[in-house]
Amino acid sequence: MKTMFEPLYRTGKGVLYVGDAGEMLQTPWFKPLRHRCDLIFTSPPFPLNRRKSYGNLNGLEYKDWLSGFAPIFRQLLAPKGSLVVELGNAWNAGLPTMSVLSIEALLELKKKGGFHLCQEFVWNNITRLPSPAQWVNVERIRVKDAFTRFWWLSMTPRPKARNREVLTEYSKAMKRLLKTRRYNPGRRPSEYKIGHKSFLKDHGGAIPSNVLSFPNTISFDPYLAYCRRHRIRSHPARMPPDLAKFFIRFLTRENDLVVDCFAGSNITGWAAEQLGRRWRSIEREPTYAIASKSRFPESWFLVSNPRSIKRRGINGRGSPIRKR
């Protein structure tokens, strides 16, 4: 019987596999990765009310499915590695009220894995279209839902992390202060007193907040060009590359290992490759997996006929398909 899993293509730094992540990560193929992953950065399907082409579950089924990855993630992570999971907002069917399912799923994942919650991040998608349409566009009783959360988990309260790697450009006001050296270090309304010397030291940039704003408006890249040329549907929920790069820079060092269990168009693998990290990505849907190779012009296929993987039962049923 032919295997249900395929390593599809390889680069100098990583490999993309086709198959179900929940099953594949427990096979001997991934045994060498156990306790060696410095970052698991992934965006599982959201618990949406409408069925999407990339697959999604809802209700208790979704919570059980996501929390079922807890022991798998724990087995993969290095002692000071991090797990970053994107979870979007969900709405109750037919009602202008929000569901707490994604938060419940996150808490269950945290509990089953024995993880520490290091920090919560919010990605503000400033270019997102107004939604949910019924409550925002039609009845006009809600404002548009424009953010998702990234939950940073780890097995230790002090995982590997360096905010010096993600500093942002100083504001004009701060640049002026550093130049003039004129600053009143008096006590603030919060009763916190800022030291004059430490505040005026040039650290090379400002420490970012946990609210991240990246547009998601890329209209042309090699991946989209490939999809147009071959008349296939591109992945409908791609994240901006700079978002993946932020967490990879923050939580890993050069040549560390980054894993994405729901790769989609493999933005995570591409960002890791650009930053000199090793990577492993898994995508369940063959069409998305094949198209993602277009991001890596120097990569090579590991199968003689990539499209033949569609005929090997990989598409399967049961588990959600990647959402990014």
C-alpha positions in Angstrom: 0.0 0.0 0.0 1.4 3.4 -0.9 2.1 5.9 1.8 -0.4 8.6 2.6 2.4 11.1 3.1 4.7 12.8 0.6 7.7 15.1 0.9 6.9 17.3 -2.1 9.8 19.7 -2.5 13.0 20.7 -0.8 15.2 23.8 -0.5 18.5 24.4 1.0 16.8 25.0 4.4 13.5 23.2 4.4 11.0 20.6 3.1 7.3 20.8 2.5 5.2 17.6 3.1 1.7 16.8 1.9 -0.5 15.0 4.3 -2.6 15.3 7.5 -0.5 17.1 10.1 -2.1 15.3 13.1 -1.2 11.9 11.7 2.1 12.8 10.0 3.7 14.4 13.0 3.3 11.1 14.9 5.1 9.0 12.2 8.8 7.9 12.3 9.5 10.5 9.6 9.3 13.3 12.2 11.0 11.5 15.1 14.3 13.3 14.5 12.4 16.6 15.0 11.2 15.8 18.5 12.3 18.3 21.1 14.2 20.2 18.4 11.7 22.7 17.1 12.6 26.3 18.2 9.3 27.7 16.9 6.0 26.2 15.8 4.3 29.0 14.0 0.9 28.1 12.6 -2.6 29.3 11.7 -5.1 26.5 11.9 -8.6 26.8 10.3 -10.8 29.2 12.2 -14.2 27.9 13.7 -16.3 29.7 11.1 -20.1 29.2 10.6 -19.8 28.8 6.9 -17.8 26.0 5.3 -14.7 27.2 3.5 -12.8 25.7 0.7 -9.8 25.1 3.0 -11.9 23.2 5.5 -13.1 24.1 8.9 -14.9 22.6 11.9 -17.1 24.2 14.5 -18.4 23.7 18.1 -17.1 21.0 20.3 -15.7 19.2 17.3 -13.3 22.1 16.6 -12.2 22.4 20.2 -11.4 18.7 20.4 -9.6 18.8 17.1 -7.3 21.7 18.0 -6.6 20.6 21.6 -5.7 17.2 20.2 -2.5 18.8 18.9 -1.3 19.7 22.4 0.8 16.5 23.1 2.1 16.6 19.5 3.3 20.2 19.9 4.8 19.5 23.2 6.7 16.6 21.8 8.1 18.7 19.0 9.2 21.8 20.9 12.7 22.3 22.2 12.9 23.0 25.9 13.0 26.8 25.3 11.0 26.7 22.1 7.8 28.6 21.4 4.4 27.8 20.0 2.6 30.7 18.3 -1.0 30.0 17.1 -3.2 32.4 15.2 -6.9 32.2 16.2 -9.5 34.5 14.6 -12.8 35.7 15.9 -16.0 33.7 15.4 -19.7 34.7 15.5 -22.7 32.8 16.7 -24.8 31.5 13.8 -27.6 33.9 12.9 -26.9 36.3 15.7 -25.0 39.6 16.0 -23.0 38.1 19.0 -19.6 36.8 19.2 -18.6 33.2 20.0 -15.9 32.4 22.5 -15.1 29.1 20.9 -11.7 30.1 19.7 -10.7 31.2 23.2 -12.1 28.0 24.7 -10.1 26.0 22.2 -7.0 27.9 23.1 -7.5 27.4 26.8 -8.0 23.7 26.2 -4.9 23.5 24.1 -2.9 25.3 26.9 -4.3 23.0 29.5 -3.7 19.7 27.7 -0.2 20.8 26.7 0.8 22.2 30.1 1.9 25.4 28.3 2.6 28.8 29.7 0.9 31.8 28.0 3.8 34.2 27.5 1.9 36.9 25.7 -1.1 37.7 23.5 -0.7 39.6 20.3 -3.3 41.3 18.1 -2.8 41.6 14.4 -4.8 44.6 13.1 -5.5 44.0 9.4 -6.0 47.6 8.4 -7.1 46.6 4.9 -9.6 44.0 5.8 -13.1 44.3 4.2 -16.1 45.0 6.5 -17.5 41.8 8.1 -19.7 40.1 9.2 -21.6 41.5 6.3 -25.1 41.1 7.7 -24.4 43.0 10.9 -21.9 45.5 9.5 -23.0 46.3 5.9 -26.7 45.4 5.9 -28.2 46.2 9.3 -25.4 48.5 10.4 -25.4 47.4 14.0 -21.8 46.4 14.4 -18.4 47.7 13.3 -16.1 45.7 11.1 -14.1 42.8 12.7 -10.5 43.6 11.7 -8.2 41.7 13.9 -7.0 38.2 14.9 -5.1 37.1 17.9 -1.7 35.3 18.0 -1.2 33.4 21.2 2.4 32.9 22.3 2.8 29.7 24.3 5.8 27.8 25.6 6.8 25.0 28.0 8.8 27.4 30.2 8.1 30.9 31.5 11.3 32.0 29.9 11.6 30.7 26.3 14.1 32.0 23.8 13.1 35.6 22.8 14.9 38.9 21.9 12.9 42.0 21.3 16.0 43.7 20.1 15.5 41.7 16.9 12.1 43.4 16.1 12.8 47.0 17.0 10.9 49.6 15.0 12.0 53.0 13.8 11.9 55.8 16.4 9.2 58.4 16.0 10.1 61.9 14.9 9.6 63.1 18.5 11.9 60.5 19.9 14.6 61.2 17.3 14.4 64.9 18.3 14.8 64.0 22.0 17.8 61.9 21.3 19.4 64.7 19.3 18.6 67.6 21.7 19.0 65.5 24.9 16.3 67.7 26.5 13.9 65.7 28.5 12.0 66.2 31.8 12.2 62.9 33.7 9.5 63.9 36.2 7.0 61.4 37.7 4.2 60.4 35.3 0.5 60.3 36.2 0.9 56.5 36.6 3.5 57.5 39.4 6.2 55.8 37.3 9.4 57.8 37.1 11.5 57.3 33.9 15.2 57.6 34.4 16.8 60.4 32.4 19.9 58.5 31.2 18.1 55.3 30.3 15.4 57.0 28.4 17.8 59.1 26.3 20.0 56.1 25.3 19.8 55.2 21.6 19.0 51.5 21.5 18.7 51.4 17.7 14.9 51.6 17.6 11.7 51.5 19.6 10.3 48.4 21.3 7.1 47.3 19.4 3.8 46.7 21.2 1.8 43.5 21.1 -0.6 45.2 18.6 0.8 44.6 15.2 -0.4 46.4 12.1 0.5 44.9 8.7 -1.5 45.4 5.5 -2.5 42.3 3.5 -2.8 43.8 0.1 -0.1 42.0 -2.0 -1.7 41.6 -5.4 1.3 40.1 -7.2 3.9 37.6 -6.1 5.3 34.4 -7.7 2.7 32.4 -6.0 -0.3 34.4 -7.3 1.3 34.5 -10.8 1.6 30.7 -10.8 -2.0 30.3 -9.8 -3.2 32.7 -12.5 -1.0 31.0 -15.1 -2.2 27.5 -14.3 -5.8 28.7 -13.7 -6.0 27.3 -10.2 -7.6 29.0 -7.1 -5.0 30.6 -4.8 -5.3 30.0 -1.1 -8.0 32.4 0.1 -6.5 33.2 3.5 -2.9 34.1 3.2 -1.1 36.2 5.9 1.3 39.0 5.1 5.0 37.8 5.0 6.1 40.5 7.4 3.8 39.1 10.1 5.5 35.7 9.9 8.9 37.4 9.8 8.2 39.3 13.0 7.7 36.2 15.1 10.5 34.3 13.5 12.9 37.2 14.2 11.6 37.6 17.7 11.6 34.0 18.8 14.4 32.3 16.9 18.0 32.7 15.9 19.8 31.9 12.6 19.6 28.3 11.6 16.9 27.5 14.2 14.1 25.2 13.2 10.6 26.6 12.4 7.6 24.3 11.8 4.2 25.1 10.3 1.6 22.3 10.6 -1.0 24.0 8.3 1.2 25.6 5.7 -1.4 26.7 3.0 0.7 28.7 0.5 3.8 28.2 2.8 4.3 31.8 3.8 6.0 30.5 7.0 8.5 28.4 5.1 9.3 31.3 2.8 9.8 33.8 5.6 12.0 31.3 7.5 14.1 30.7 4.3 14.6 34.4 3.8 15.8 34.8 7.4 18.2 31.9 7.3 16.2 29.5 9.4 15.6 25.8 8.8 11.9 24.9 8.3 9.4 22.1 7.9 5.9 22.7 6.6 2.9 20.4 6.2 -0.1 21.0 4.0 -3.0 18.6 3.6 -4.4 20.0 0.3 -2.2 18.9 -2.7 -3.2 21.9 -4.9 -2.1 24.4 -2.4 1.1 22.5 -1.7 2.1 22.3 -5.3 1.4 26.0 -6.0 3.4 27.0 -2.9 6.6 25.7 -4.6 6.5 28.8 -6.8 7.7 30.8 -3.8 11.0 28.9 -4.0 12.6 29.2 -7.5 15.7 27.3 -6.3 13.8 24.4 -4.8 13.4 20.9 -6.4 10.5 18.4 -6.4 11.1 15.2 -4.6 8.5 13.3 -6.6 8.7 12.6 -10.3 5.2 13.7 -11.1 3.9 16.2 -8.4 0.3 16.1 -9.6 0.2 12.4 -9.1 -0.1 12.9 -5.4 -3.7 13.9 -5.9 -4.4 10.3 -6.8 -3.0 8.7 -3.7 -5.7 9.3 -1.2 -3.9 12.3 0.4 -7.0 14.5 0.2 -8.8 12.2 2.7 -11.7 13.2 4.9 -12.1 14.1 8.6 -9.5 16.7 9.5 -9.7 20.4 8.5 -7.6 21.7 5.7 -5.2 24.5 6.3 -6.6 28.0 6.6 -3.8 30.3 5.5 
